[in-house]
Amino acid sequence: MSNPHGTITGNRGLQLEEKLIFEQGVEGRCGVDLPDPPKVKSRMGGVERRGPIGLPGLSEPQAIRHYTRLSQKNFAIDAGMYPLGSCTMKHNPRLNEKAVRMPGLGDLHPMQPVSTVQGALALIDTLAHWLKTLTGMPAVAMSPAAGAQGELCGVMAIKAAHEAKGDHARKVILVPESAHGTNPATAAACGYAVEAIPANERGRVDLDAFKKELGPHVAGIMITNPNTCGLFENDIVEIGKAVHAAGGYFYCDGANFNAIVGRVRPGDLGIDCMHINLHKTFSTPHGGGGPGSGPVVLSAALAPYAPLPFVVHGPNGFRLVEEAKGEGAKTFGRLKAFHGQMGMFVRALAYMMSHGSDGMRQASEDAVLNANYVQARLGEVMTAPFPGPCMHEALFDDRFLNGSGVSTLDIAKALIDEGFHPMTMYFPLVVHGALLIEPTESETKETLDQFIAVMRGLAERAKKGDADFFHHAPRLTPRRRLDETLAARKPVLRWRPAPTERQAAE
Ligand SMILES: *Cc1c(COP(=O)(O)O)cnc(C)c1O
């Protein structure tokens, strides 16, 4: 590895260069003092491993330093503003963390007898109650482990409902062009063909184009509301009525629920199912692929098909319906082992209880206010594809960069040097060179002002034609700009030991 910082060590201040753990390992070194294992006669029938296991040999301080240094290279919402659109990277209150670590919750095991986990089941039931209340929906499936799995849950329930009616002719799901990639992927995974609905010049579903697509071949529609352009779908009630009249079901992607909690109940809009990303709207930590939790609220029409297991409250306390009979007779099956992401349930409920209904409503209002503040201040120097105020995220396109030689990607890279995580780039796809900024309610006005000042400064620098500055950003990160195309085309996923001197000589 070449030395990117010109220091003797390759380190930069107290930010240390980090080799792979395998490169640091020394054969025979060990962080613990274990007795030799007793000799046993193998019963593996000759398939047992003969060579070394290949784990790196490290002392305990080496192992701890390795992971600590890696963690210091990780940017996080606890470190600074993370305006990633559609991800709702809001603050995770420490109270949540305290609640989830309480021994009675933290030490639970999903295989415990139901009689010993009555409190945990009551907690799931209480959270379910609030999710139903906030959405105005009669039922909720708690087990999905993420938004994308919630979508799978919802579309499987839609499929089961059509099949229960003996309707096997519905092969298509309609999805707007602006949808998150998980929407069409979910529909396709469930065996549906995906028909894209165009957006109108206001960034919403084109109602006429949508109505033309409806028919007896349509199983349902998947619409995100507020949508991924950060806009409320004003025609949502009419869309719901039209899809129902055509015999289809209405899936709402509720990942952007943070914009409307306490203000709009999706159940009043005519939707049949909607996933809620607990790890976005209700503050539980997320990123890097997990963990998540995506409960799905269901209309009365879809509730019978909910996945197993689910919690019910009877005369003898709480119990789990785990089999496809009785209350679970119509279920489409099981989505995952166990009942859902218990840790995320605890955090989400702690968030709800500590905010109260007035606090949750205020959080949504502040999220929308913050986004509109950013949109208004940046709208003076950047270009917005759609007119009017936004919901929880501000969307810009790259027209303000026309002729400058600077791209959306360059702006994002320069933002890193200024200490901000980039916004979402190039999504939604309906907007050219999109920059999608979601500040969330947890940022202060001072932070927003600093972010705005940086973005305005960058926009002005780009317009002045200083493309070279941008093409070399980021300058201050442990690694400079990577060749992402090459990395994707030729990924190096496997570490191989460097050849020994003898092997090299041979
Ligand atoms: C985040 C998101 C999803 C997927 O949720 P995961 O929990 O990441 O699986 C789906 N749709 C939209 C609009 C999202 O923002």
The ligand as an SDF file (V2000), in Angstrom:
LIG
                    3D

 15 15  0  0  0  0  0  0  0  0999 V2000
  -35.3860    1.9880    3.2230 C   0  0  0  0  0  0  0  0  0  0  0  0
  -36.4430    1.8140    2.2040 C   0  0  0  0  0  0  0  0  0  0  0  0
  -36.9220    0.5370    1.8550 C   0  0  0  0  0  0  0  0  0  0  0  0
  -36.2990   -0.7520    2.3400 C   0  0  0  0  0  0  0  0  0  0  0  0
  -36.2110   -0.8760    3.7170 O   0  0  0  0  0  0  0  0  0  0  0  0
  -35.0610   -1.7790    4.3820 P   0  0  0  0  0  0  0  0  0  0  0  0
  -35.3940   -1.7830    5.8200 O   0  0  0  0  0  0  0  0  0  0  0  0
  -33.7620   -1.1070    4.0570 O   0  0  0  0  0  0  0  0  0  0  0  0
  -35.1510   -3.1410    3.7590 O   0  0  0  0  0  0  0  0  0  0  0  0
  -37.9660    0.4680    0.9670 C   0  0  0  0  0  0  0  0  0  0  0  0
  -38.4900    1.5670    0.4180 N   0  0  0  0  0  0  0  0  0  0  0  0
  -38.0550    2.8150    0.7220 C   0  0  0  0  0  0  0  0  0  0  0  0
  -38.7190    4.0140    0.0900 C   0  0  0  0  0  0  0  0  0  0  0  0
  -36.9970    2.9760    1.6110 C   0  0  0  0  0  0  0  0  0  0  0  0
  -36.5520    4.1910    1.9020 O   0  0  0  0  0  0  0  0  0  0  0  0
  1  2  1  0
  2  3  1  0
  2 14  2  0
  3  4  1  0
  3 10  2  0
  4  5  1  0
  5  6  1  0
  6  7  2  0
  6  8  1  0
  6  9  1  0
 10 11  1  0
 11 12  2  0
 12 13  1  0
 12 14  1  0
 14 15  1  0
M  END
$$$$
